């Protein structure tokens, strides 16, 4: 059984965060372990409170898991504070953890901020440990400090982000609009594009968590990065297409669509 260690925050409505990560890994046949970095009180309409986990306890969780269940890949999501980011980076290096996928979670779909402003610089220091970085356009803009709007700017942003240390960068194009959703992967060999028909995401959240966890799951299953990104995007696109309304705001995608009859 292949396993993925997920280091991220909890979403009490179960549409994003650790809960979405666990469902994604389960759907893709990979065992997921966790180190929780923050608790959120939230539902589909927004986040009402955030309680950060002490960094020392985040470290304890990582040690406990890794010393028993060695992960085949790692995914980081909401890290909340600079101190937690620095702790996670130290543990990744200490344990020489493989295939690290960094989803630079900064803002929830509702607009609530999930990463403190003073933690962005610390997040940049985590990037050299990433095998795959998966920012959406607003996250790419925050990390780079300039707008990323056009198709050419997306490609250049992927190249620029890779220069900060990650071995592979996937810039997600979902915020750009248009008939197709185009994600751009930049690796040591150049650019790869992954296009899919655009699916309305106005009533869902957790798409970034789901995509990055799916990439980590496929990497754990020993797929290459380009194949992992391709299969993860296909999985997410169908999960979005089959999503049904839950709650009064942004509900979850259908993580288990593979097991449902049409």
MARMIDO-35380 format. One record per atom (N, C-alpha, C, O): residue in three letters; x negated, y negated, z. Coordinates in steps of 0.05 Angstrom, whole numbers, plus 32768, in hexadecimal, padded with zeros to 4 digits. Layout:
N
ALAXYZ ...
//
This chain:
262
UNK7FEF80188000 UNK800080008000 UNK7FEE7FE78000 UNK7FDF7FE38012 UNK7FF17FD77FEC UNK7FE37FBD7FEB UNK7FF07FA97FFE UNK80087FAB8003 UNK7FE07F968008 UNK7FEB7F83801B UNK7FE27F678015 UNK7FCC7F62800A UNK7FF37F54801D UNK7FED7F37801A UNK7FF07F2B8036 UNK80047F2F8043 UNK7FDD7F1B803E UNK7FDF7F0B8057 UNK7FEA7EF0804F UNK7FDE7EE1803F UNK80007EE9805B UNK800D7ECF8056 UNK80087EBD806E UNK800F7EC48084 UNK7FFC7EA68069 UNK7FF77E92807E UNK80087E798077 UNK80017E6A8065 UNK801E7E758085 UNK80317E61807D UNK80457E5B8093 UNK80447E6780A9 UNK80577E48808E UNK806B7E4080A1 UNK80857E4F809D UNK808A7E5B8088 UNK80957E4F80B2 UNK80AF7E5C80B2 UNK80C57E4980A9 UNK80C67E3280B1 UNK80D87E548099 UNK80F07E458091 UNK81087E53809D UNK810E7E6A8095 UNK81157E4780B0 UNK812B7E5480BE UNK81437E5A80AC UNK81547E6A80B3 UNK81457E4D8095 UNK815A7E538082 UNK81527E69806F UNK81637E738060 UNK81397E728070 UNK812F7E898062 UNK812E7E868044 UNK812C7E998035 UNK812F7E6D803A UNK812D7E69801D UNK81107E648014 UNK810A7E697FFD UNK80FF7E5A8026 UNK80E47E54801F UNK80D27E5F8035 UNK80DA7E6F8046 UNK80B87E578035 UNK80A67E5E804A UNK80A17E7B804D UNK80A47E8B803A UNK809A7E838065 UNK80937E9F806B UNK80A97EB28062 UNK80A47EC88058 UNK80C27EAA8066 UNK80D87EBC805F UNK80DA7EC18041 UNK80DE7ED88039 UNK80D67EAD8031 UNK80D57EB18014 UNK80BD7EC1800C UNK80BF7ED27FFA UNK80A67EBD8019 UNK808E7ECC8013 UNK80927EEA8019 UNK808B7EFA8009 UNK809E7EF08030 UNK80A27F0C8037 UNK80B57F198023 UNK80B07F30801B UNK80CA7F0C801C UNK80DD7F188009 UNK80D07F1C7FEE UNK80D57F317FE1 UNK80C07F097FE5 UNK80B27F0C7FCB UNK80A07F247FCB UNK80A17F357FB9 UNK808F7F277FE0 UNK807D7F3D7FE1 UNK808C7F587FE3 UNK80847F6B7FD6 UNK80A17F587FF2 UNK80B17F717FF4 UNK80BD7F787FD9 UNK80BC7F907FD1 UNK80C77F657FCB UNK80D37F6A7FB0 UNK80BE7F747F9C UNK80C57F837F8A UNK80A57F6D7FA0 UNK80907F747F8D UNK80807F8C7F97 UNK806B7F927F8C UNK80897F997FAC UNK807C7FB27FB5 UNK80627FAF7FC4 UNK80517FC07FC3 UNK805E7F987FD1 UNK80467F927FE0 UNK804D7F8D7FFD UNK80617F808003 UNK803D7F97800F UNK80427F94802C UNK80377F788034 UNK80207F72802E UNK80477F698042 UNK803F7F4E804A UNK803B7F4C8068 UNK804D7F548078 UNK80257F418071 UNK80207F3A808D UNK80207F1B808E UNK801E7F0E807A UNK80227F1180A7 UNK80257EF480A9 UNK80157EE780C0 UNK80107EF480D4 UNK800E7ECE80BC UNK80047EBD80D1 UNK80147EA380CE UNK80117E9480BB UNK80257E9E80E2 UNK80387E8780E0 UNK802A7E6E80EB UNK801F7E6D8101 UNK802B7E5980DA UNK801E7E3F80E1 UNK80307E2A80ED UNK80277E1880FB UNK804A7E2D80E7 UNK805D7E1980F1 UNK80797E2580F1 UNK807F7E3680E1 UNK80897E1B8104 UNK80A67E228104 UNK80B57E0A80FB UNK80B07DF38104 UNK80C87E0E80E9 UNK80D97DF780E1 UNK80F67DFE80E8 UNK80FF7E1480E6 UNK81047DE980F1 UNK81217DEB80F4 UNK812D7DDF80DB UNK812C7DC680D7 UNK81377DEF80C9 UNK81417DE580B0 UNK81577DF780A5 UNK815A7E0E80AD UNK81677DEB8094 UNK817B7DFA8085 UNK81797DF28068 UNK81657DE68060 UNK818D7DF78058 UNK818B7DF2803B UNK818C7DD48035 UNK81877DCC801F UNK81947DC48049 UNK81977DA78044 UNK817E7D97804D UNK817C7D7F8045 UNK816C7DA3805D UNK81557D938066 UNK81487D9F807E UNK81517DB2808A UNK81327D928086 UNK81227D9A809D UNK81277D8680B4 UNK81247D6E80B1 UNK81307D9180CB UNK81377D8080E1 UNK81207D7E80F6 UNK811F7D6B8106 UNK810E7D9280F7 UNK80F97D92810A UNK80E37DA58101 UNK80E87DB980F4 UNK80CA7D9E8109 UNK80B37DAF8103 UNK80A37DB3811D UNK809D7D9F812B UNK809C7DCB8123 UNK808C7DD1813B UNK80737DE08132 UNK80747DF78129 UNK805C7DD28133 UNK80437DDF812B UNK80397DF4813E UNK803C7DF18156 UNK802E7E098133 UNK80227E1E8144 UNK80067E15814B UNK7FF77E0B813A UNK7FFD7E188164 UNK7FE27E10816B UNK7FCD7E1F8159 UNK7FD07E378154 UNK7FB97E10814F UNK7FA67E1C813D UNK7F997E358148 UNK7F937E488139 UNK7F937E368162 UNK7F867E4D816E UNK7F987E66816C UNK7F8E7E7C8169 UNK7FB37E62816D UNK7FC57E79816A UNK7FC87E81814D UNK7FCC7E998148 UNK7FC67E6E813B UNK7FC47E76811E UNK7FAC7E88811A UNK7FAE7E9D810C UNK7F957E818125 UNK7F7D7E918123 UNK7F817EAD812F UNK7F787EC18124 UNK7F8F7EAE8146 UNK7F947EC88153 UNK7FA57EDA8141 UNK7FA07EF2813F UNK7FB97ECE8134 UNK7FCA7EDE8122 UNK7FBA7EE9810B UNK7FBC7F018104 UNK7FA97ED980FF UNK7F987EE280E8 UNK7F867EF880F1 UNK7F847F0D80E4 UNK7F787EF48108 UNK7F667F098112 UNK7F747F238117 UNK7F6B7F38810F UNK7F8C7F218124 UNK7F9A7F3A812B UNK7FA27F4A8112 UNK7FA07F628112 UNK7FAB7F3C80FE UNK7FB47F4980E5 UNK7F9C7F5580D7 UNK7F9B7F6D80D0 UNK7F887F4480D2 UNK7F717F4C80C1 UNK7F617F6380CD UNK7F577F7480BF UNK7F607F6380E8 UNK7F517F7980F5 UNK7F5F7F9480F4 UNK7F537FA880FB UNK7F787F9480EB UNK7F877FAD80E9 UNK7F8F7FB380CC UNK7F8D7FC980C3 UNK7F9A7F9F80BF UNK7FA57FA280A3 UNK7F967F8F8091 UNK7F9D7F78808E UNK7F817F998084 UNK7F707F898073 UNK7F807F80805A UNK7F897F92804B UNK7F847F668056 UNK7F947F5E803F UNK7F857F618024 UNK7F6D7F5F8023 UNK7F947F66800F UNK7F897F677FF4 UNK7F8B7F4C7FE7 UNK7F7E7F477FD2 UNK7F9B7F3A7FF2 UNK7F9D7F1E7FE9 UNK7FA87F0D8000 UNK7FB37F188013 UNK7FA57EF37FFD UNK7FAE7EE08012 UNK7FBE7ECA8004 UNK7FB67EC17FEE UNK7FD37EC18010 UNK7FE27EAA8006 UNK7FE57E96801D UNK7FEE7E9D8033 UNK7FDD7E7D8019 UNK7FE27E68802D UNK7FF87E568022 UNK7FF97E4F800B UNK800A7E4E8034 UNK801F7E3B802E UNK801E7E23803F UNK800A7E15803F UNK80337E1D804E UNK80347E068060 UNK801F7E098076 UNK80207E1C8086 UNK800C7DF68077 UNK7FF77DF7808B UNK7FF97DE0809F UNK7FED7DE080B4 UNK800A7DCC8098 UNK80147DB880AB UNK7FFF7DA380B4 UNK80047D8B80B0 UNK7FE97DAB80C0 UNK7FD67D9880CB UNK7FB97D9E80C3 UNK7FB37DB480BA UNK7FA87D8A80C6 UNK7F8C7D8D80BF UNK7F7F7DA280D1 UNK7F6F7DB280C7 UNK7F867DA480EA UNK7F7A7DB780FC UNK7F817DD480F4 UNK7F707DE680F5 UNK7F9A7DD880EB UNK7FA27DF380E2 UNK7F937DFA80C8 UNK7F8A7E1080C4 UNK7F927DE780B6 UNK7F837DEB809C UNK7F667DF480A2 UNK7F5C7E078096 UNK7F597DE580B4 UNK7F3D7DEB80BA UNK7F3B7E0780C7 UNK7F277E1580C2 UNK7F4E7E0E80D8 UNK7F4E7E2880E4 UNK7F517E3E80CF UNK7F437E5280D0 UNK7F647E3B80BD UNK7F697E4E80A8 UNK7F507E518096 UNK7F497E68808F UNK7F447E3B808F UNK7F2C7E3C807E UNK7F167E4C808C UNK7F087E5C807F UNK7F137E4780A6 UNK7EFE7E5580B5 UNK7F037E7380B6 UNK7EF07E8280B3 UNK7F1C7E7B80B9 UNK7F227E9780BB UNK7F207EA5809F UNK7F187EBC809E UNK7F277E97808A UNK7F237EA2806F UNK7F057EA8806B UNK7EFE7EBD8060 UNK7EF47E968073 UNK7ED77E9A806F UNK7ECD7EAF8082 UNK7EBD7EC0807A UNK7ED67EAF809B UNK7ECC7EC280AF UNK7ED27EDF80A7 UNK7EC17EF080A9 UNK7EEB7EE3809D UNK7EF37EFE8095 UNK7EEE7F058078 UNK7EF47F1B806F UNK7EE37EF28069 UNK7EDE7EF5804C UNK7EF77F00803E UNK7EF67F148030 UNK7F0D7EF18042 UNK7F277EFB8038 UNK7F287EF88019 UNK7F1E7EE4800E UNK7F347F0B800B UNK7F337F0C7FEE UNK7F4B7EFE7FE2 UNK7F607EFC7FEE UNK7F487EF67FC8 UNK7F5E7EEC7FB7 UNK7F707ED97FC7 UNK7F887EDF7FCC UNK7F667EC27FCD UNK7F757EAE7FDC UNK7F857E9C7FC9 UNK7F7A7E8F7FB8 UNK7F9F7E9C7FCD UNK7FB17E8B7FBD UNK7FBA7E747FD0 UNK7FC67E797FE4 UNK7FB47E5C7FC8 UNK7FBB7E447FD8 UNK7FD27E367FCB UNK7FCF7E2A7FB5 UNK7FE97E357FD8 UNK80007E257FD0 UNK7FFF7E0C7FE1 UNK80057E0E7FF9 UNK7FF87DF57FD6 UNK7FF47DDD7FE6 UNK800E7DD07FEE UNK80157DBB7FE4 UNK801D7DDD8000 UNK80387DD48008 UNK80367DB98017 UNK80297DB7802C UNK80427DA5800C UNK80417D8A8017 UNK805C7D7F801F UNK80607D738034 UNK80707D84800D UNK808B7D788011 UNK80A07D8D800A UNK809D7D9C7FF6 UNK80B57D8F801B UNK80CB7DA28016 UNK80DC7D987FFF UNK80DB7D807FF8 UNK80EC7DAA7FF4 UNK80FE7DA27FDE UNK81117D8C7FE7 UNK81197D7B7FD6 UNK81187D8B8000 UNK812A7D76800B UNK811C7D5B800D UNK81297D468011 UNK81017D5A8009 UNK80F27D42800C UNK80E47D3E8026 UNK80D47D2C802A UNK80E97D518039 UNK80DC7D4F8053 UNK80BE7D578051 UNK80B87D6B8044 UNK80AD7D48805D UNK80907D4D805B UNK80887D64806D UNK808F7D648085 UNK80797D778062 UNK80707D8F8070 UNK80527D8F8076 UNK80487DA18084 UNK80447D7C806B UNK80277D798070 UNK80227D5D8078 UNK80297D4A806A UNK80167D59808F UNK80107D3E8099 UNK7FFE7D308086 UNK7FEC7D3C8079 UNK80027D168083 UNK7FF27D068070 UNK7FD47D098076 UNK7FC47D0A8063 UNK7FCD7D0A808F UNK7FB07D0B8096 UNK7FA47D278091 UNK7F8C7D2B8096 UNK7FB57D3A8088 UNK7FAB7D558084 UNK7FA47D5A8066 UNK7F987D6F8060 UNK7FAA7D488054 UNK7FA57D4C8038 UNK7F877D4F8033 UNK7F7F7D608023 UNK7F767D3F8040 UNK7F597D41803C UNK7F4F7D5C8045 UNK7F3E7D688038 UNK7F5A7D66805B UNK7F537D818065 UNK7F5B7D968051 UNK7F4D7DAA804C UNK7F737D938044 UNK7F7C7DA68031 UNK7F697DA78019 UNK7F647DBC800E UNK7F5E7D908011 UNK7F4B7D907FFB UNK7F327DA18002 UNK7F267DAD7FF0 UNK7F2B7DA1801C UNK7F137DB18024 UNK7F197DCF8024 UNK7F067DDF8024 UNK7F337DD68023 UNK7F3A7DF28021 UNK7F377DFD8005 UNK7F347E158000 UNK7F397DEB7FF1 UNK7F3B7DF37FD5 UNK7F237E047FCC UNK7F287E177FBC UNK7F0A7E007FD4 UNK7EF57E117FCB UNK7EF87E2E7FD3 UNK7EEA7E407FC8 UNK7F097E347FE6 UNK7F0E7E507FEE UNK7F247E5D7FDE UNK7F297E757FE1 UNK7F317E4E7FCD UNK7F487E587FBE UNK7F407E667FA4 UNK7F307E5C7F95 UNK7F4B7E7E7FA0 UNK7F487E8B7F86 UNK7F5D7E807F73 UNK7F587E7E7F5B UNK7F757E797F7E UNK7F8A7E6D7F6D UNK7F977E567F7D UNK7F9F7E5A7F94 UNK7F987E3F7F71 UNK7FA67E287F7D UNK7FBF7E237F6D UNK7FBE7E237F54 UNK7FD77E1F7F7A UNK7FF07E1D7F6C UNK80007E047F72 UNK80167E067F7D UNK7FF67DEC7F6B UNK80057DD47F71 UNK801C7DCF7F5D UNK80197DD67F45 UNK80327DC37F66 UNK80447DB77F53 UNK803A7D9B7F4C UNK80257D937F56 UNK80497D8C7F3B UNK803E7D727F33 UNK803B7D5E7F49 UNK80267D517F4B UNK804F7D5B7F5B UNK804A7D487F72 UNK80327D507F83 UNK80247D3F7F8D UNK802F7D6A7F88 UNK80187D737F98 UNK7FFD7D6E7F89 UNK7FEA7D667F96 UNK7FFD7D727F6F UNK7FE57D6C7F60 UNK7FDE7D4F7F61 UNK7FC77D477F64 UNK7FF37D3E7F60 UNK7FEE7D217F62 UNK7FE37D197F7E UNK7FD27D097F80 UNK7FEE7D267F93 UNK7FE47D207FAE UNK7FC77D297FB1 UNK7FB77D1A7FBD UNK7FC07D407FA6 UNK7FA57D4A7FA9 UNK7F917D397F99 UNK7F7A7D367FA1 UNK7F9A7D2F7F82 UNK7F887D217F70 UNK7F897D037F74 UNK7F757CF57F6D UNK7F9F7CF87F7E UNK7FA17CDC7F82 UNK7FA87CCC7F6A UNK7FA37CB47F69 UNK7FB47CD97F56 UNK7FBD7CCA7F3E UNK7FD57CD97F32 UNK7FD97CF07F37 UNK7FE57CCB7F21 UNK7FFC7CD87F15 UNK7FF57CEF7F02 UNK7FE07CEE7EF5 UNK80077D027F01 UNK80057D197EEE UNK80217D1C7EE2 UNK80337D277EEE UNK80247D127ECA UNK803F7D117EBE UNK80407D207EA3 UNK80517D327E9F UNK802E7D1A7E90 UNK802F7D247E75 UNK80237D407E74 UNK80157D497E87 UNK80287D4E7E5E UNK801C7D687E5A UNK7FFE7D677E5B UNK7FF17D787E67 UNK7FF27D547E4E UNK7FD57D517E4E UNK7FCA7D4B7E6A UNK7FB57D557E71 UNK7FD97D3B7E79 UNK7FD17D357E94 UNK7FD27D4E7EA6 UNK7FC27D517EB8 UNK7FE57D607EA1 UNK7FE77D797EB0 UNK7FCE7D8A7EAA UNK7FC27D957EBD UNK7FC77D8C7E91 UNK7FAF7D9C7E8A UNK7F967D907E97 UNK7F857D9E7EA2 UNK7F947D767E96 UNK7F7C7D687EA2 UNK7F7D7D6B7EC0 UNK7F677D6D7ECC UNK7F957D6A7ECC UNK7F977D6E7EE9 UNK7F8D7D897EF2 UNK7F7F7D8C7F06 UNK7F947D9E7EE2 UNK7F8B7DB97EE8 UNK7F6C7DBB7EE7 UNK7F607DC77EF9 UNK7F617DAE7ED3 UNK7F447DAE7ED1 UNK7F377D9E7EE8 UNK7F237DA77EF4 UNK7F437D887EEF UNK7F387D777F04 UNK7F3B7D847F1F UNK7F287D837F30 UNK7F517D927F24 UNK7F557DA07F3D UNK7F417DB77F40 UNK7F377DBD7F55 UNK7F3B7DC57F29 UNK7F287DDB7F2B UNK7F0C7DD07F33 UNK7EFC7DDE7F40 UNK7F067DB87F2B UNK7EEC7DAC7F32 UNK7EEA7DA87F50 UNK7ED47DA37F5A UNK7F007DA97F5F UNK7F007DA67F7C UNK7EF97DC07F8A UNK7EF67DC17FA3 UNK7EF77DD67F7B UNK7EEF7DEF7F87 UNK7EFE7E087F81 UNK7EF27E1E7F80 UNK7F197E077F7D UNK7F277E217F78 UNK7F1E7E2D7F5E UNK7F197E1F7F4A UNK7F1E7E487F5D UNK7F157E557F44 UNK7F297E547F2E UNK7F227E547F17 UNK7F437E547F35 UNK7F597E527F22 UNK7F6D7E3F7F2C UNK7F737E3D7F44 UNK7F797E2F7F1A UNK7F8E7E1C7F22 UNK7FA67E1F7F10 UNK7FA47E207EF8 UNK7FBD7E227F1D UNK7FD77E237F0F UNK7FE67E0A7F16 UNK7FEF7E067F2D UNK7FE97DF87F02 UNK7FF97DE07F07 UNK80157DE67EFC UNK80197DEB7EE4 UNK80297DE57F0E UNK80447DEC7F07 UNK80527DD47EFB UNK80517DBE7F05 UNK805F7DD97EE4 UNK806C7DC37ED6 UNK80897DBF7EDA UNK80967DB17ECB UNK80947DCB7EEF UNK80B17DCA7EF3 UNK80BC7DAF7EF7 UNK80D37DA97EF0 UNK80AC7D9C7F02 UNK80B67D817F08 UNK80B67D707EEE UNK80C07D597EEF UNK80AB7D7A7ED8 UNK80A77D697EC1 UNK80C07D657EB0 UNK80C37D527EA2 UNK80D27D787EB1 UNK80EA7D777EA1 UNK80E67D847E86 UNK80D07D8E7E80 UNK80FB7D827E75 UNK80F97D8F7E5B UNK81077DA97E5A UNK81107DB37E6F UNK810A7DB57E42 UNK81197DCE7E3F UNK81097DE67E4A UNK81167DF97E52 UNK80EF7DE47E4A UNK80DE7DFA7E55 UNK80CF7DF17E6E UNK80C97DDA7E71 UNK80CB7E057E7F UNK80B97E007E97 UNK809E7E0C7E90 UNK809C7E247E8D UNK808A7DFB7E8E UNK806F7E057E86 UNK805B7E017E9D UNK80577DEB7EA6 UNK80507E187EA5 UNK803B7E177EB9 UNK80207E1B7EAB UNK801E7E2A7E98 UNK800C7E0D7EB4 UNK7FF27E0D7EA7 UNK7FDD7E197EBB UNK7FDA7E0F7ED1 UNK7FD07E2E7EB2 UNK7FBA7E3A7EC1 UNK7FA07E327EB4 UNK7F9C7E357E9C UNK7F8D7E287EC5 UNK7F727E237EBB UNK7F5F7E357ECB UNK7F5E7E347EE3 UNK7F4F7E447EBC UNK7F3B7E567EC9 UNK7F207E517EBB UNK7F1D7E3F7EAB UNK7F0E7E627EC0 UNK7EF37E5F7EB5 UNK7EF27E627E97 UNK7EDF7E5A7E8A UNK7F077E6E7E8C UNK7F077E737E6F UNK7F187E5E7E60 UNK7F177E5D7E47 UNK7F267E4D7E6E UNK7F367E387E61 UNK7F537E387E6B UNK7F587E3E7E82 UNK7F657E307E5A UNK7F817E2C7E61 UNK7F937E447E59 UNK7F8E7E507E44 UNK7FA67E497E6A UNK7FBC7E5D7E63 UNK7FD67E4E7E69 UNK7FD87E407E7D UNK7FEA7E527E58 UNK80047E467E5C UNK80197E5B7E60 UNK80187E707E54 UNK802C7E567E72 UNK80427E687E78 UNK805C7E587E77 UNK80627E487E88 UNK806A7E5D7E62 UNK80837E4E7E5D UNK809B7E617E62 UNK809B7E787E5B UNK80B07E557E6D UNK80C97E647E70 UNK80E07E507E6C UNK80DD7E387E70 UNK80F87E597E64 UNK810F7E477E62 UNK81147E3B7E7D UNK81137E487E92 UNK81197E217E7D UNK811E7E137E96 UNK81387E1C7EA3 UNK814D7E1F7E96 UNK81367E227EBD UNK814D7E297ECD UNK81527E137EE1 UNK813F7E097EED UNK816B7E0B7EE5 UNK81727DF67EF7 UNK816A7DFE7F14 UNK81737E127F1E UNK81597DEE7F21 UNK81507DF47F3C UNK815B7DE07F50 UNK81527DDF7F67 UNK816F7DD17F48 UNK817A7DBC7F5A UNK81887DC87F73 UNK818B7DBA7F87 UNK818F7DE17F72 UNK819D7DED7F89 UNK818C7E027F97 UNK81977E117FA7 UNK81727E047F90 UNK81617E187F9C UNK81487E0B7FA8 UNK81417DF57FA1 UNK813B7E197FBA UNK81217E117FC4 UNK81107E2B7FC9 UNK811A7E417FC7 UNK80F67E277FCF UNK80E57E3D7FD4 UNK80D87E487FBA UNK80CC7E5E7FBB UNK80DB7E3A7FA4 UNK80D07E447F8B UNK80B17E457F8C UNK80A57E587F82 UNK80A57E307F98 UNK80877E307F99 UNK807D7E467FAB UNK80697E547FA5 UNK808A7E4B7FC2 UNK80837E607FD4 UNK80857E7B7FC6 UNK80737E8C7FC8 UNK809B7E7F7FB7 UNK80A07E987FAA UNK808B7E9D7F94 UNK80807EB37F92 UNK80857E897F84 UNK80717E8C7F6E UNK80567E937F7A UNK80497EA67F70 UNK804C7E847F8D UNK80327E897F98 UNK80307EA47FA6 UNK801B7EB27FA4 UNK80457EAD7FB4 UNK80457EC77FC0 UNK80457EDD7FAB UNK80397EF27FAF UNK80547ED87F96 UNK80547EEC7F80 UNK80397EEF7F73 UNK80307F057F6D UNK802C7ED87F6F UNK80107EDA7F64 UNK7FFE7EEA7F76 UNK7FEF7EFB7F6D UNK80007EE47F91 UNK7FEF7EF37FA4 UNK7FF67F117FA4 UNK7FE57F227FA6 UNK80107F177FA1 UNK80187F337FA0 UNK800D7F427F88 UNK80037F587F8B UNK800E7F357F71 UNK80037F427F59 UNK7FE47F447F5B UNK7FD97F577F51 UNK7FD77F307F66 UNK7FBA7F317F6A UNK7FB37F497F7D UNK7FA07F577F79 UNK7FC47F4C7F92 UNK7FBF7F627FA4 UNK7FC37F7D7F96 UNK7FB67F917F9E UNK7FD37F7D7F82 UNK7FD77F957F72 UNK7FC27F987F5C UNK7FC47FA97F4A UNK7FAD7F877F5D UNK7F957F897F4C UNK7F9A7F807F30 UNK7F8D7F887F1D UNK7FAE7F6E7F2C UNK7FB17F627F12 UNK7F9E7F4A7F0F UNK7F947F407F24 UNK7F977F427EF7 UNK7F877F2B7EF3 UNK7F967F127EF9 UNK7FAF7F127EFC UNK7F887EFB7EFC UNK7F967EE27F02 UNK7FAA7EDB7EEC UNK7FC17ED57EF2 UNK7FA27EDB7ED2 UNK7FB67ED37EBD UNK7FCE7EE67EBD UNK7FE57EDC7EB9 UNK7FCA7F007EC1 UNK7FE17F127EC2 UNK7FF27F0D7EDA UNK800A7F0E7ED9 UNK7FE57F097EF1 UNK7FF37F047F0A UNK80057EEB7F07 UNK801C7EEB7F10 UNK7FFA7ED57EFB UNK800A7EBD7EF8 UNK80217EC27EE5 UNK80387EB97EEA UNK801C7ED07ECF UNK80317ED67EBC UNK80487EE67EC9 UNK80607EDF7EC6 UNK80417EFB7ED7 UNK80557F0C7EE3 UNK80647EFE7EFA UNK807C7F027EFD UNK80567EEE7F08 UNK80627EDE7F1E UNK80767ECB7F13 UNK808C7EC77F1E UNK806F7EBD7EFD UNK80827EAA7EF1 UNK809B7EB87EE6 UNK80B17EAE7EE9 UNK80977ECF7EDA UNK80AE7EDE7ED0 UNK80C07EE77EE7 UNK80D97EE57EE5 UNK80B47EF07EFD UNK80C47EF87F15 UNK80D47EE07F20 UNK80EC7EE27F25 UNK80C77EC97F23 UNK80D47EB17F2E UNK80EA7EA77F1B UNK80FF7E9F7F24 UNK80E57EA77F01 UNK80F97E9D7EEE UNK81137EAC7EF0 UNK81287EA07EF1 UNK81117EC67EF2 UNK81297ED77EF5 UNK81367ED37F10 UNK814E7ED47F12 UNK81257ED07F25 UNK81307ECB7F40 UNK813F7EB17F41 UNK81537EAF7F4F UNK81367E9D7F32 UNK81447E847F30 UNK815E7E877F21 UNK81737E7D7F28 UNK815C7E957F0B UNK81747E987EF9 UNK818A7EA67F08 UNK81A27EA07F03 UNK81847EB97F19 UNK81987EC97F27 UNK81A07EBE7F42 UNK81B17EC97F50 UNK81947EA77F4A UNK819A7E9C7F65 UNK81B87E957F67 UNK81C47E8A7F55 UNK81C37E9B7F7F UNK81DF7E947F84 UNK81E07E807F9B UNK81CE7E807FAD UNK81F47E6E7F9C UNK81F57E597FB0 UNK81F77E657FCD UNK82077E767FD2 UNK81E67E5B7FDE UNK81E77E617FFB UNK81E37E47800A UNK81CF7E398005 UNK81F47E41801C UNK81F27E28802B UNK81FC7E10801B UNK82087E138005 UNK81F87DF88025 UNK82037DE08019 UNK81ED7DCF800B UNK81F37DB98001 UNK81D57DDA8009 UNK81BF7DCB7FFC UNK81AF7DDC7FE9 UNK81BA7DE87FD6 UNK81957DDE7FEE UNK81837DED7FDD UNK81807E097FE9 UNK81727E0D7FFD UNK818C7E1C7FDC UNK818B7E387FE6 UNK81747E487FDB UNK81637E3C7FCD UNK81727E617FE1 UNK815C7E727FD8 UNK815F7E7C7FBC UNK81757E7B7FB0 UNK81497E857FB0 UNK814B7E947F97 UNK81527EB17F9D UNK81527EB87FB5 UNK81587EC07F89 UNK815F7EDC7F8D UNK81467EED7F8B UNK813F7EF77F76 UNK81397EF17FA2 UNK81207F007FA2 UNK81237F1D7F9A UNK81107F297F8F UNK813A7F287F9F UNK813D7F457F9A UNK814D7F4B7F81 UNK815B7F5F7F80 UNK814B7F3A7F6D UNK815B7F3E7F54 UNK81547F587F46 UNK81647F637F38 UNK813C7F627F4A UNK81347F7B7F3D UNK81447F927F46 UNK81477FA67F38 UNK81507F907F5E UNK815F7FA77F69 UNK817D7FA47F67 UNK818C7FB47F71 UNK81857F8F7F58 UNK81A27F8B7F55 UNK81AC7F947F3A UNK819D7F927F26 UNK81C47F9E7F38 UNK81D07FA57F1F UNK81DB7F8C7F12 UNK81E67F7A7F1F UNK81D87F8A7EF8 UNK81E37F737EE9 UNK82027F747EE9 UNK820F7F637EDE 
//
